[in-house]
Amino acid sequence: MKKVLYKREPHITSYPIYANVLSMLPINEYTDTWINTNFIQLFIRMNPLYPNGLSFYFPYFLERCPFIIMNNISRDFVKQELKNDMINFLKNAINENKYVYFFAAESQLSLSTFFERESNYTHDIFVYGYDDASEVFYISGSFNNGKYINGTCTFAEMQRAHDHTDLSKDWLNGIRVFQYQPNDTIITYLPHIEAQLNEYVRSENSAIKIGEYFCFTDIFGINVYHELVHIIDTMYTEHLHFEDVRYFTFLWEHKKCMVQRLEWLRQREFIHSESLEGYIQEYRLMEEMSKVHTSLFIKFLVNSDQAILKKLSLELKEIYNREKLILTELICLIAGSSKHVS
C-alpha cells in the first residue's frame, strides 16, 4: 500500500516547526487570512538556557494554529504498548490522515548531511506518507546542511533513527500527531495587523504582556537588526566566531512575508491598491537585499573576506532605517482604513 498526505511548499522554511504546519494547510481564503495576519513580530533569544537564535515570536504556535487537531503521544506508549514498533505506528497514523512530528536521530537517515557523522545527532522530522512496495517513508526536515527539503527514508532507517534519539534534545517531549481541520471562522481584523506592526517597529517586548518570563531579556522587533549588526561588527573587529546563516535566511523570509501580506491586502481591497504599491515595491527591494545578504554571508563562511562583513553591516543598517520609516507610514495607512473585517 502507498499513501502520501497533502503537502505544499511552505513560504517559511528556516525552522521546521513553521514549515511543517504551513505545508499541510491547503490554500484557501481562511488559511491565507490567518497566515497574512500573523508572522510579523521577531525576536532573538538572549537567555542562554533557551538558545534558539532569530525567529518569529509566536508563542504556543502549535497549540494556537486554528487548522490542526494535535495529539501528544508519549514515547513510553510506543515503547511499551506498541513494542517500540515505530514503523507501524507511523503507518497507522498516515492511514488515519494524520501527520507525525517528532525528534529522532537524523544521523541515521541517508538523506541527511549528518548521515553517519554522529551516531545520535538529533533533530525534528515530519512524516507525511509511506510506500510499502519501496519500504520508505516520505519525510521533511532540515536535512540538506540545514535547508528544509522533502525526501524519503527506508523503514529500517526510521526505526534506527527513533531508537537512537538523544532525548535531551527532544523539546517536544514526545510525539506530536497532527490532523488538518477546516476552519471558516477566521476573519481579517486590520487592528490586529496594526498592533503587531506597532510592536515590531517599536521593538516592544511582546513576552511581557503574556508573562512569558524566560523571554523578558530577549531582543524584539526591528531591533534584531541592531543585534545582528553588533554580531557582524564584532566578527570584523574581534574575529567573533559566528556561522548561523539562518539569521540572514530568516530576515529574507520575513521580508517575503511582508511582500505577500501587502499584496494580499491589495488583492482583497482592504486598502486602496494605489496607496500600497509604493510600499510593496520598497519591501520587494528589501527582500532582494536580504536574499543577497544570505548569499554574501555563505560566501564569507567560505573565503573569510572581511570586506563582506563591512558591506553586510552597512546594508543591514540601511534596511533598518528604510523599514522603520516605511512602517511608520504604513501603520498610519492601515489605521486609517475603515474596512476592518472581512
C-alpha positions as CSV (number, residue, x, y, z in Angstrom):
1,M,0.0,0.0,0.0
2,K,1.1,3.6,-0.7
3,K,-0.4,6.7,1.0
4,V,1.0,10.2,0.8
5,L,-0.8,13.1,2.5
6,Y,-1.3,16.5,1.1
7,K,1.8,18.7,1.3
8,R,2.6,22.0,-0.3
9,E,5.7,24.2,-0.5
10,P,5.7,26.4,2.6
11,H,6.8,30.1,2.3
12,I,8.7,29.9,5.7
13,T,11.3,27.2,5.9
14,S,14.1,28.5,8.2
15,Y,12.6,26.5,11.1
16,P,10.8,23.1,10.5
17,I,8.2,23.8,13.2
18,Y,6.7,26.5,10.9
19,A,7.4,24.8,7.6
20,N,5.8,21.6,8.7
21,V,2.5,23.1,9.8
22,L,2.3,25.6,6.9
23,S,3.0,22.8,4.3
24,M,-0.1,20.8,5.4
25,L,-2.5,23.7,5.1
26,P,-4.4,23.9,1.9
27,I,-4.6,27.2,0.1
28,N,-8.0,28.9,0.7
29,E,-9.4,32.1,2.0
30,Y,-9.2,31.2,5.6
31,T,-5.7,29.8,5.7
32,D,-4.5,32.8,3.7
33,T,-6.1,35.2,6.1
34,W,-4.6,33.5,9.2
35,I,-1.1,33.4,7.6
36,N,-1.2,37.0,6.4
37,T,-2.4,38.4,9.7
38,N,0.3,36.7,11.7
39,F,4.1,36.1,11.4
40,I,5.1,39.7,12.0
41,Q,6.9,40.1,15.3
42,L,10.6,38.9,15.5
43,F,12.9,38.2,18.4
44,I,16.3,36.9,19.3
45,R,16.8,34.7,22.3
46,M,19.3,36.2,24.7
47,N,18.7,33.7,27.6
48,P,21.5,31.1,27.4
49,L,19.1,28.5,28.8
50,Y,16.9,28.8,25.7
51,P,19.3,29.3,22.7
52,N,17.3,29.5,19.6
53,G,18.6,32.4,17.5
54,L,16.4,34.7,15.4
55,S,12.8,33.6,14.9
56,F,9.2,34.8,14.8
57,Y,7.7,35.5,18.1
58,F,4.7,33.2,18.0
59,P,4.3,31.6,21.4
60,Y,2.5,28.3,21.6
61,F,2.4,28.2,17.9
62,L,1.3,24.5,17.6
63,E,-1.4,24.9,20.2
64,R,-2.7,28.2,18.6
65,C,-2.9,27.1,15.0
66,P,-6.7,27.0,14.3
67,F,-6.4,24.5,11.5
68,I,-4.9,21.5,13.2
69,I,-6.0,19.0,15.8
70,M,-3.0,17.9,17.7
71,N,-2.4,14.9,20.0
72,N,0.6,14.3,22.1
73,I,1.8,10.7,22.2
74,S,4.4,9.7,24.8
75,R,7.4,7.7,23.7
76,D,6.7,5.3,26.5
77,F,3.4,4.4,24.8
78,V,5.2,3.5,21.6
79,K,7.8,1.6,23.6
80,Q,5.6,-0.3,25.9
81,E,2.2,-0.6,24.2
82,L,3.4,-0.9,20.6
83,K,6.6,-2.9,21.4
84,N,8.7,0.0,20.1
85,D,7.4,-0.5,16.6
86,M,7.7,2.9,15.1
87,I,7.1,1.7,11.6
88,N,3.6,0.5,12.2
89,F,2.9,3.5,14.5
90,L,3.7,5.9,11.7
91,K,1.9,3.9,9.0
92,N,-1.3,3.7,11.1
93,A,-1.2,7.5,11.7
94,I,-0.8,8.2,8.0
95,N,-3.7,5.8,7.2
96,E,-5.9,7.9,9.5
97,N,-4.8,11.1,7.6
98,K,-2.5,12.3,10.4
99,Y,0.9,13.8,10.1
100,V,3.6,12.9,12.6
101,Y,6.2,15.4,14.0
102,F,8.9,14.3,16.4
103,F,12.6,14.3,17.2
104,A,14.8,11.4,16.0
105,A,18.5,10.7,15.3
106,E,18.8,12.4,11.9
107,S,22.3,10.9,11.6
108,Q,20.7,7.5,10.9
109,L,19.0,8.8,7.8
110,S,20.9,8.6,4.5
111,L,19.0,11.6,3.2
112,S,20.7,13.8,5.8
113,T,24.0,15.7,5.6
114,F,24.7,14.3,9.1
115,F,24.3,10.7,8.0
116,E,26.8,8.6,10.0
117,R,28.8,11.7,11.0
118,E,27.4,11.5,14.6
119,S,25.8,8.4,16.0
120,N,22.8,10.2,17.5
121,Y,22.6,13.7,16.0
122,T,19.0,14.5,16.8
123,H,16.7,16.9,15.0
124,D,13.0,17.2,14.2
125,I,11.4,15.1,11.5
126,F,8.0,15.4,9.8
127,V,6.4,12.3,8.3
128,Y,3.6,12.6,5.8
129,G,3.4,9.4,3.8
130,Y,4.7,5.9,3.2
131,D,5.1,3.3,0.4
132,D,5.1,-0.4,1.3
133,A,6.4,-1.5,-2.1
134,S,9.6,0.6,-1.7
135,E,9.6,0.3,2.1
136,V,10.1,4.1,2.5
137,F,8.5,6.9,4.5
138,Y,8.0,10.4,3.0
139,I,9.6,12.9,5.3
140,S,10.6,16.6,5.6
141,G,13.2,18.3,7.6
142,S,16.4,20.4,7.6
143,F,18.3,17.6,6.0
144,N,20.5,19.4,3.5
145,N,23.0,21.3,5.5
146,G,20.1,22.9,7.4
147,K,18.0,23.5,4.3
148,Y,14.4,22.3,4.6
149,I,13.6,19.6,2.0
150,N,11.3,16.8,1.3
151,G,12.6,13.2,0.7
152,T,12.4,9.6,1.8
153,C,14.0,7.3,4.2
154,T,13.7,3.5,4.5
155,F,11.6,1.8,7.1
156,A,14.8,0.5,8.7
157,E,16.4,3.9,8.8
158,M,13.4,5.3,10.5
159,Q,13.3,2.7,13.2
160,R,17.0,3.2,13.9
161,A,16.5,7.0,14.0
162,H,13.8,6.5,16.6
163,D,15.9,4.1,18.6
164,H,19.0,6.3,18.7
165,T,17.2,9.6,19.6
166,D,19.1,11.8,22.0
167,L,16.1,12.5,24.3
168,S,17.9,15.5,25.9
169,K,17.3,17.3,22.6
170,D,13.6,16.5,22.4
171,W,11.9,19.8,23.4
172,L,8.6,18.5,22.0
173,N,8.7,16.0,24.9
174,G,7.2,13.2,22.9
175,I,5.5,12.7,19.5
176,R,3.0,15.2,18.0
177,V,0.3,13.9,15.7
178,F,-1.5,16.5,13.5
179,Q,-4.7,16.3,11.6
180,Y,-5.9,19.1,9.4
181,Q,-9.3,20.6,10.3
182,P,-11.1,23.2,8.2
183,N,-12.0,26.5,10.0
184,D,-14.3,29.0,8.4
185,T,-14.4,31.4,11.4
186,I,-11.1,33.2,10.6
187,I,-11.6,36.8,9.8
188,T,-9.4,39.7,8.7
189,Y,-9.1,42.3,11.5
190,L,-6.8,45.1,10.5
191,P,-6.3,46.4,14.1
192,H,-4.6,43.0,14.8
193,I,-2.1,43.6,12.0
194,E,-1.7,47.2,13.1
195,A,-0.9,46.2,16.7
196,Q,1.7,43.6,15.6
197,L,3.4,46.1,13.2
198,N,3.5,48.6,16.0
199,E,5.1,46.1,18.4
200,Y,7.6,45.2,15.7
201,V,8.6,48.8,14.7
202,R,8.7,49.9,18.3
203,S,10.7,46.8,19.4
204,E,8.3,46.1,22.2
205,N,8.9,43.0,24.3
206,S,5.8,41.1,23.4
207,A,6.5,38.4,26.0
208,I,5.9,40.7,28.9
209,K,2.1,41.1,28.3
210,I,1.6,37.3,28.4
211,G,4.0,36.7,31.3
212,E,6.5,34.5,29.3
213,Y,9.2,35.2,31.8
214,F,12.0,33.4,30.1
215,C,11.8,35.8,27.2
216,F,11.9,39.0,29.3
217,T,15.5,39.7,28.4
218,D,15.2,38.9,24.7
219,I,15.5,41.4,21.8
220,F,12.3,42.1,20.0
221,G,11.1,43.7,16.8
222,I,13.2,45.7,14.3
223,N,16.0,46.0,16.9
224,V,17.0,42.5,15.9
225,Y,18.9,44.3,13.1
226,H,20.9,46.2,15.8
227,E,21.9,42.9,17.4
228,L,22.9,41.3,14.0
229,V,24.9,44.4,13.1
230,H,26.6,44.1,16.5
231,I,27.4,40.5,15.8
232,I,28.8,41.3,12.3
233,D,30.9,44.2,13.6
234,T,32.3,42.0,16.4
235,M,33.2,39.4,13.8
236,Y,35.1,42.1,12.0
237,T,36.9,43.8,15.0
238,E,37.4,40.8,17.3
239,H,37.1,37.8,15.0
240,L,34.0,36.5,16.8
241,H,33.1,33.0,15.6
242,F,29.6,33.1,14.2
243,E,28.2,31.0,11.3
244,D,24.4,30.8,11.8
245,V,23.2,31.6,8.3
246,R,19.6,31.2,9.5
247,Y,19.7,34.8,10.8
248,F,20.0,36.0,7.2
249,T,17.6,33.5,5.6
250,F,15.1,34.3,8.3
251,L,15.2,38.0,7.7
252,W,14.9,37.3,4.0
253,E,11.7,35.2,4.7
254,H,10.4,38.0,7.0
255,K,10.6,40.4,4.1
256,K,9.0,37.8,1.7
257,C,6.1,37.5,4.2
258,M,5.7,41.3,4.3
259,V,5.5,41.5,0.4
260,Q,3.0,38.6,0.4
261,R,1.0,40.4,3.2
262,L,0.8,43.7,1.4
263,E,-0.1,42.1,-1.9
264,W,-2.9,40.1,-0.1
265,L,-4.2,43.4,1.4
266,R,-4.2,44.9,-2.0
267,Q,-5.9,41.9,-3.7
268,R,-8.6,41.8,-1.0
269,E,-9.0,45.6,-1.4
270,F,-8.7,46.3,2.4
271,I,-6.5,49.2,1.4
272,H,-6.6,51.1,-1.9
273,S,-4.2,49.5,-4.3
274,E,-2.5,52.7,-5.4
275,S,-1.7,53.5,-1.8
276,L,0.0,50.2,-1.2
277,E,2.0,50.0,-4.5
278,G,5.0,52.1,-3.3
279,Y,5.3,50.1,0.0
280,I,5.2,46.8,-1.9
281,Q,8.0,48.0,-4.1
282,E,10.0,49.1,-1.1
283,Y,9.6,45.7,0.5
284,R,10.5,43.9,-2.7
285,L,13.7,45.8,-2.7
286,M,14.4,44.9,1.0
287,E,13.5,41.3,0.2
288,E,16.1,41.2,-2.7
289,M,18.7,42.9,-0.5
290,S,18.1,40.2,2.2
291,K,18.4,37.4,-0.3
292,V,21.8,38.8,-1.4
293,H,22.9,39.1,2.2
294,T,22.2,35.4,2.7
295,S,24.4,34.6,-0.3
296,L,27.1,37.0,0.9
297,F,27.3,35.5,4.3
298,I,27.6,32.0,2.9
299,K,30.4,33.3,0.7
300,F,32.1,34.8,3.8
301,L,32.0,31.5,5.5
302,V,33.9,30.0,2.6
303,N,36.5,32.7,1.9
304,S,36.6,34.9,5.1
305,D,36.6,38.1,3.0
306,Q,36.4,40.9,5.6
307,A,35.0,43.3,3.1
308,I,31.8,41.2,3.1
309,L,31.3,41.9,6.8
310,K,31.6,45.7,6.2
311,K,29.1,45.6,3.4
312,L,26.7,43.5,5.4
313,S,26.9,45.9,8.4
314,L,26.2,48.9,6.3
315,E,23.4,47.4,4.4
316,L,21.7,45.9,7.4
317,K,21.7,49.5,8.9
318,E,20.2,50.7,5.7
319,I,17.3,48.2,5.8
320,Y,16.7,49.1,9.5
321,N,16.4,52.8,8.7
322,R,14.4,52.2,5.5
323,E,11.9,49.8,7.1
324,K,11.4,52.0,10.2
325,L,10.4,54.9,8.0
326,I,8.1,52.8,5.7
327,L,6.3,51.1,8.6
328,T,5.6,54.3,10.4
329,E,3.7,55.5,7.3
330,L,2.2,52.1,6.6
331,I,0.8,51.8,10.1
332,C,-1.0,55.1,9.7
333,L,-2.4,54.0,6.4
334,I,-3.8,50.8,8.0
335,A,-5.1,52.6,11.0
336,G,-7.0,55.0,8.7
337,S,-8.7,52.2,6.8
338,S,-12.4,51.8,7.6
339,K,-12.7,48.2,6.3
340,H,-11.6,46.1,9.3
341,V,-13.5,42.9,9.0
342,S,-13.9,40.6,6.0
